[in-house]
Amino acid sequence: MTDKPRFTFARFLPLLLLVAGFAAFFALGLQRYLSLDAFQQNHTALKEWVSAHQTEAVLIFVALYIVATAFSLPVAAVLSIAGGFLFGIVYGTLWIIIGATVGASLLFLAAKTALGDPLRARFADRIKGMEEGFRANAFSYLLLLRLVPLFPFFLVNLAAAFTGVSLGLFFVTTAVGIIPGAFVFASIGNGIGALFDAGQQPDLSLMGLLSRPEFYIPIIGFTLLSLIPIVYRAISGRKSTQ
């Protein structure tokens, strides 16, 4: 007969942090402000406030990104664009990486502790395909999954937790693996910010983007990112037939 896990505050701390962040996000109505229309209507005030309160702006942005990532809220892409819009390409990319990595790590810890059993039962079938890769070479496989989006971001977080990956390895591979995507989204946000500053409405259609030099880098980046899974599957398919 096995002993039941003891209740400790440390075991439930990740869950408490996630619940507090989730409640704060919706209580403050922050989801209403995460849209391109909201950015355009308030871009001058936002830029001025960020310029005058740089430390507070960074902390708020990173905190929002942590909450969005930890709960897998469908606002990560808009937040990433906001990072480039508010902080530029370099710093926007940096704050996105920090927010996404810490948020993913919180979900990772929650899956290892208080939320482990219900999450494992809920997503067991969907993470089964990743288990062998994690057990064979956790570092290389997790880095691959971050660079090549073969599975949803939150499922990779859970699968890593359930297969015994260490927090340090998870943190490092996540931070490194999301750099390309963070850079592309920050570049888009920076380009949109330049259009707003010029008093123009961004045309996000393909032809509209191709007509603007500030979007050349993110278009190329998105093209390369979208090709990575295709190339990977093609190479894997050839190896399996040999």
DRENDO-1510 file (C-alpha; in Angstrom, 1 decimal, always signed):
<recs>
REC; n; res; u; v; w
REC; 1; MET; +0.0; +0.0; +0.0 .
REC; 2; THR; +1.5; +3.3; -1.0 .
REC; 3; ASP; +1.2; +6.5; +1.0 .
REC; 4; LYS; -0.8; +9.4; -0.4 .
REC; 5; PRO; +1.3; +12.5; -1.2 .
REC; 6; ARG; +1.3; +14.9; +1.7 .
REC; 7; PHE; -0.3; +18.3; +1.4 .
REC; 8; THR; +2.4; +21.0; +1.3 .
REC; 9; PHE; +2.2; +24.6; +0.3 .
REC; 10; ALA; +5.1; +24.2; -2.1 .
REC; 11; ARG; +3.2; +21.4; -3.9 .
REC; 12; PHE; +0.2; +23.6; -4.6 .
REC; 13; LEU; +2.1; +26.9; -5.2 .
REC; 14; PRO; +2.1; +26.6; -9.0 .
REC; 15; LEU; -1.6; +26.1; -8.9 .
REC; 16; LEU; -2.2; +29.0; -6.7 .
REC; 17; LEU; -0.1; +31.3; -8.9 .
REC; 18; LEU; -2.0; +30.2; -12.0 .
REC; 19; VAL; -5.4; +30.7; -10.4 .
REC; 20; ALA; -4.4; +34.2; -9.2 .
REC; 21; GLY; -3.1; +35.2; -12.6 .
REC; 22; PHE; -6.1; +33.9; -14.4 .
REC; 23; ALA; -8.5; +35.7; -12.1 .
REC; 24; ALA; -6.5; +39.0; -12.4 .
REC; 25; PHE; -6.4; +38.8; -16.2 .
REC; 26; PHE; -10.2; +38.6; -16.6 .
REC; 27; ALA; -11.1; +40.8; -13.5 .
REC; 28; LEU; -9.1; +43.7; -15.0 .
REC; 29; GLY; -10.8; +43.1; -18.4 .
REC; 30; LEU; -7.4; +43.0; -20.1 .
REC; 31; GLN; -8.6; +40.8; -23.0 .
REC; 32; ARG; -10.5; +43.7; -24.3 .
REC; 33; TYR; -7.3; +45.7; -25.0 .
REC; 34; LEU; -5.5; +42.9; -26.9 .
REC; 35; SER; -6.4; +43.8; -30.4 .
REC; 36; LEU; -4.9; +45.7; -33.3 .
REC; 37; ASP; -7.9; +48.2; -33.2 .
REC; 38; ALA; -7.1; +48.9; -29.5 .
REC; 39; PHE; -3.4; +49.4; -30.3 .
REC; 40; GLN; -4.3; +51.8; -33.2 .
REC; 41; GLN; -6.7; +53.9; -31.2 .
REC; 42; ASN; -4.3; +54.2; -28.3 .
REC; 43; HIS; -0.9; +53.9; -29.9 .
REC; 44; THR; +0.3; +57.4; -29.1 .
REC; 45; ALA; -0.8; +57.2; -25.5 .
REC; 46; LEU; +0.7; +53.7; -25.1 .
REC; 47; LYS; +4.0; +54.7; -26.6 .
REC; 48; GLU; +4.2; +57.8; -24.4 .
REC; 49; TRP; +3.4; +55.8; -21.3 .
REC; 50; VAL; +5.9; +53.1; -22.1 .
REC; 51; SER; +8.6; +55.8; -22.7 .
REC; 52; ALA; +7.8; +57.5; -19.4 .
REC; 53; HIS; +7.4; +54.3; -17.4 .
REC; 54; GLN; +9.8; +51.8; -19.0 .
REC; 55; THR; +10.3; +49.5; -16.0 .
REC; 56; GLU; +6.6; +49.3; -15.2 .
REC; 57; ALA; +5.7; +48.7; -18.8 .
REC; 58; VAL; +8.2; +45.8; -19.1 .
REC; 59; LEU; +7.0; +44.2; -15.9 .
REC; 60; ILE; +3.3; +44.5; -16.9 .
REC; 61; PHE; +4.0; +43.1; -20.4 .
REC; 62; VAL; +6.0; +40.2; -19.1 .
REC; 63; ALA; +3.4; +39.4; -16.4 .
REC; 64; LEU; +0.6; +39.4; -19.0 .
REC; 65; TYR; +2.6; +37.1; -21.3 .
REC; 66; ILE; +3.3; +34.7; -18.4 .
REC; 67; VAL; -0.4; +34.5; -17.6 .
REC; 68; ALA; -1.4; +34.0; -21.2 .
REC; 69; THR; +1.2; +31.2; -21.7 .
REC; 70; ALA; +0.5; +29.5; -18.4 .
REC; 71; PHE; -3.2; +29.2; -19.2 .
REC; 72; SER; -2.7; +28.8; -23.0 .
REC; 73; LEU; -5.0; +31.8; -23.6 .
REC; 74; PRO; -5.5; +32.5; -27.3 .
REC; 75; VAL; -3.8; +35.9; -27.1 .
REC; 76; ALA; -0.1; +35.0; -27.4 .
REC; 77; ALA; +0.2; +36.1; -31.0 .
REC; 78; VAL; -1.4; +39.5; -30.3 .
REC; 79; LEU; +0.8; +39.9; -27.2 .
REC; 80; SER; +3.9; +39.1; -29.3 .
REC; 81; ILE; +2.9; +41.7; -31.9 .
REC; 82; ALA; +2.3; +44.1; -29.0 .
REC; 83; GLY; +5.9; +43.4; -27.8 .
REC; 84; GLY; +7.4; +44.6; -31.1 .
REC; 85; PHE; +5.0; +47.5; -31.3 .
REC; 86; LEU; +5.8; +48.8; -27.8 .
REC; 87; PHE; +9.4; +47.9; -27.4 .
REC; 88; GLY; +10.9; +47.4; -30.8 .
REC; 89; ILE; +12.3; +44.2; -32.4 .
REC; 90; VAL; +15.2; +43.5; -30.1 .
REC; 91; TYR; +13.7; +44.3; -26.7 .
REC; 92; GLY; +10.3; +43.0; -27.8 .
REC; 93; THR; +11.8; +39.7; -28.7 .
REC; 94; LEU; +13.6; +39.5; -25.4 .
REC; 95; TRP; +10.5; +40.3; -23.3 .
REC; 96; ILE; +8.4; +37.7; -25.3 .
REC; 97; ILE; +11.0; +35.0; -24.7 .
REC; 98; ILE; +11.1; +35.8; -20.9 .
REC; 99; GLY; +7.3; +35.8; -20.6 .
REC; 100; ALA; +6.7; +32.7; -22.7 .
REC; 101; THR; +9.5; +30.7; -21.0 .
REC; 102; VAL; +8.4; +31.6; -17.4 .
REC; 103; GLY; +4.7; +31.0; -18.3 .
REC; 104; ALA; +5.5; +27.6; -19.9 .
REC; 105; SER; +7.6; +26.7; -16.8 .
REC; 106; LEU; +4.7; +27.5; -14.5 .
REC; 107; LEU; +2.5; +25.1; -16.4 .
REC; 108; PHE; +5.3; +22.6; -16.4 .
REC; 109; LEU; +5.6; +22.8; -12.6 .
REC; 110; ALA; +1.8; +22.6; -12.2 .
REC; 111; ALA; +1.7; +19.5; -14.3 .
REC; 112; LYS; +4.4; +18.0; -12.1 .
REC; 113; THR; +2.7; +18.9; -8.8 .
REC; 114; ALA; -0.9; +19.7; -7.9 .
REC; 115; LEU; -2.4; +19.4; -11.4 .
REC; 116; GLY; -0.4; +16.4; -12.5 .
REC; 117; ASP; -3.0; +13.6; -12.3 .
REC; 118; PRO; -6.0; +15.4; -13.9 .
REC; 119; LEU; -3.9; +16.8; -16.7 .
REC; 120; ARG; -2.2; +13.5; -17.4 .
REC; 121; ALA; -5.6; +11.8; -17.6 .
REC; 122; ARG; -7.1; +14.6; -19.8 .
REC; 123; PHE; -4.3; +14.6; -22.4 .
REC; 124; ALA; -2.8; +11.1; -22.2 .
REC; 125; ASP; -3.7; +10.1; -25.7 .
REC; 126; ARG; -2.5; +13.4; -27.3 .
REC; 127; ILE; +1.0; +13.3; -25.7 .
REC; 128; LYS; +1.6; +9.5; -26.3 .
REC; 129; GLY; +3.4; +10.3; -29.5 .
REC; 130; MET; +6.0; +12.4; -27.8 .
REC; 131; GLU; +6.9; +10.1; -24.9 .
REC; 132; GLU; +9.4; +8.0; -26.8 .
REC; 133; GLY; +11.3; +11.0; -28.1 .
REC; 134; PHE; +11.6; +12.6; -24.6 .
REC; 135; ARG; +12.9; +9.4; -23.1 .
REC; 136; ALA; +15.4; +8.8; -25.9 .
REC; 137; ASN; +17.0; +12.3; -25.8 .
REC; 138; ALA; +15.1; +14.9; -23.9 .
REC; 139; PHE; +17.3; +17.8; -24.7 .
REC; 140; SER; +17.4; +17.4; -28.5 .
REC; 141; TYR; +13.8; +16.4; -28.7 .
REC; 142; LEU; +12.4; +19.3; -26.7 .
REC; 143; LEU; +14.6; +21.7; -28.6 .
REC; 144; LEU; +13.3; +20.3; -31.8 .
REC; 145; LEU; +9.7; +20.6; -30.7 .
REC; 146; ARG; +10.3; +24.3; -29.9 .
REC; 147; LEU; +11.9; +25.0; -33.2 .
REC; 148; VAL; +9.5; +22.8; -35.2 .
REC; 149; PRO; +5.9; +23.2; -34.1 .
REC; 150; LEU; +4.8; +19.6; -34.7 .
REC; 151; PHE; +2.5; +19.8; -31.6 .
REC; 152; PRO; +0.7; +22.6; -29.8 .
REC; 153; PHE; +2.9; +24.6; -27.4 .
REC; 154; PHE; +0.9; +23.7; -24.3 .
REC; 155; LEU; +1.0; +19.9; -25.1 .
REC; 156; VAL; +4.7; +20.0; -25.3 .
REC; 157; ASN; +4.9; +21.6; -21.9 .
REC; 158; LEU; +2.7; +18.8; -20.4 .
REC; 159; ALA; +4.5; +16.0; -22.2 .
REC; 160; ALA; +7.8; +17.2; -20.9 .
REC; 161; ALA; +6.5; +17.3; -17.3 .
REC; 162; PHE; +5.0; +13.8; -17.5 .
REC; 163; THR; +8.2; +12.2; -18.9 .
REC; 164; GLY; +10.5; +13.4; -16.2 .
REC; 165; VAL; +12.3; +16.3; -17.9 .
REC; 166; SER; +14.1; +18.5; -15.4 .
REC; 167; LEU; +13.1; +22.1; -14.9 .
REC; 168; GLY; +16.5; +23.4; -15.9 .
REC; 169; LEU; +16.5; +21.5; -19.2 .
REC; 170; PHE; +12.9; +22.6; -19.9 .
REC; 171; PHE; +13.7; +26.2; -19.3 .
REC; 172; VAL; +16.8; +26.4; -21.4 .
REC; 173; THR; +15.4; +24.6; -24.4 .
REC; 174; THR; +12.2; +26.6; -24.3 .
REC; 175; ALA; +14.0; +29.9; -24.2 .
REC; 176; VAL; +16.3; +29.0; -27.0 .
REC; 177; GLY; +13.7; +27.2; -29.2 .
REC; 178; ILE; +11.2; +30.1; -29.3 .
REC; 179; ILE; +13.7; +32.8; -30.4 .
REC; 180; PRO; +12.9; +32.6; -34.1 .
REC; 181; GLY; +9.1; +32.8; -33.6 .
REC; 182; ALA; +9.4; +35.6; -31.1 .
REC; 183; PHE; +11.7; +37.6; -33.4 .
REC; 184; VAL; +9.2; +37.2; -36.3 .
REC; 185; PHE; +6.2; +38.4; -34.3 .
REC; 186; ALA; +8.2; +41.3; -32.8 .
REC; 187; SER; +9.2; +42.3; -36.3 .
REC; 188; ILE; +5.5; +42.4; -37.3 .
REC; 189; GLY; +4.6; +44.5; -34.3 .
REC; 190; ASN; +7.5; +46.9; -35.0 .
REC; 191; GLY; +6.3; +47.3; -38.6 .
REC; 192; ILE; +2.7; +47.9; -37.6 .
REC; 193; GLY; +3.9; +50.5; -35.0 .
REC; 194; ALA; +5.7; +52.3; -37.8 .
REC; 195; LEU; +2.5; +52.5; -39.8 .
REC; 196; PHE; +0.5; +53.7; -36.8 .
REC; 197; ASP; +3.1; +56.4; -36.2 .
REC; 198; ALA; +2.7; +57.5; -39.8 .
REC; 199; GLY; -1.1; +57.7; -39.4 .
REC; 200; GLN; -1.7; +54.8; -41.7 .
REC; 201; GLN; -4.0; +51.7; -41.3 .
REC; 202; PRO; -2.1; +48.5; -41.8 .
REC; 203; ASP; -3.3; +46.3; -44.6 .
REC; 204; LEU; -2.6; +42.8; -43.3 .
REC; 205; SER; -3.5; +41.0; -46.6 .
REC; 206; LEU; -0.7; +39.3; -48.4 .
REC; 207; MET; -0.5; +42.0; -51.1 .
REC; 208; GLY; -0.6; +44.7; -48.5 .
REC; 209; LEU; +2.3; +43.2; -46.6 .
REC; 210; LEU; +4.3; +42.7; -49.7 .
REC; 211; SER; +4.0; +46.4; -50.5 .
REC; 212; ARG; +5.6; +47.5; -47.3 .
REC; 213; PRO; +9.4; +47.1; -46.8 .
REC; 214; GLU; +9.1; +47.0; -43.0 .
REC; 215; PHE; +7.3; +43.6; -43.4 .
REC; 216; TYR; +9.9; +41.9; -45.6 .
REC; 217; ILE; +11.8; +40.4; -42.7 .
REC; 218; PRO; +8.8; +39.0; -40.9 .
REC; 219; ILE; +7.3; +37.6; -44.2 .
REC; 220; ILE; +10.6; +35.8; -44.9 .
REC; 221; GLY; +10.7; +34.6; -41.3 .
REC; 222; PHE; +7.1; +33.3; -41.4 .
REC; 223; THR; +7.8; +31.5; -44.7 .
REC; 224; LEU; +10.8; +29.8; -43.2 .
REC; 225; LEU; +9.0; +28.8; -40.0 .
REC; 226; SER; +6.1; +27.4; -42.0 .
REC; 227; LEU; +8.5; +25.3; -44.1 .
REC; 228; ILE; +10.3; +23.8; -41.2 .
REC; 229; PRO; +7.6; +21.2; -40.3 .
REC; 230; ILE; +7.2; +20.3; -43.9 .
REC; 231; VAL; +10.9; +19.7; -44.4 .
REC; 232; TYR; +11.1; +17.8; -41.1 .
REC; 233; ARG; +8.3; +15.5; -42.0 .
REC; 234; ALA; +9.7; +14.9; -45.5 .
REC; 235; ILE; +13.1; +14.0; -44.1 .
REC; 236; SER; +11.6; +11.8; -41.4 .
REC; 237; GLY; +9.4; +10.0; -44.0 .
REC; 238; ARG; +12.5; +9.2; -46.1 .
REC; 239; LYS; +14.4; +7.8; -43.2 .
REC; 240; SER; +11.5; +5.6; -42.2 .
REC; 241; THR; +11.3; +4.1; -45.7 .
REC; 242; GLN; +15.0; +3.3; -45.9 .
</recs>
